[in-house]
Amino acid sequence: MLKSKKGISPILATLLLIVIAVAAVIVTYAWVMTFTTTQTQQASAILTEENVRFYNATTVRDGLQVTIDNIGTADAKIVRIYLGTSSANLVDVTANASDLYTGKAVPAHGALTINLSWPNSVGTVWQPTTTYYFKVAPEAGASFEFSKRSPAT
């Protein structure tokens, strides 16, 4: 009775294993290529803080000037800028940044200066020696957060 049972031949079993292995390699390759393409596109614009300048009532106007650097390889269009006195309590101040409405982008290996004018939703004037928290949100990629202490006077 045991001699009457038949299995697949060794050649057919080997071919079947090769087909399964090739299919697994193709699926893995497609997933890895999709993952790395997405990650490199997100990392192509890397924002950093170059300078923050506080203006007070003794100058032409009250406000703030933020210069953002892009050390990445692609342009980054800034769509939102947030500001607050704590990192957990940020307010959207994009409406106070007239430079952002023109659709300007931070060029690759370049910088963009953003002017914020008053009155704003954070306060009417800068408080001396207060730490302010910023969040700059580009159209694509990760947001950039940093803090800066205002001068004594």
Secondary structure, DSSP 4 states (H G I P E B T S, - for coil): -GGG-----HHHHHHHHHHHHHHHHHHHHHHHHHHHHHHHHHTT--EEEEEEEEE-TTSSSSEEEEEEEE-SSS-EEEEEEEEESSTTS-EE-GGG-GGGGGT-EE-TTEEEEEEEESS-SS-SSPPTT-EEEEEEEESSS--EEEEEEPP--
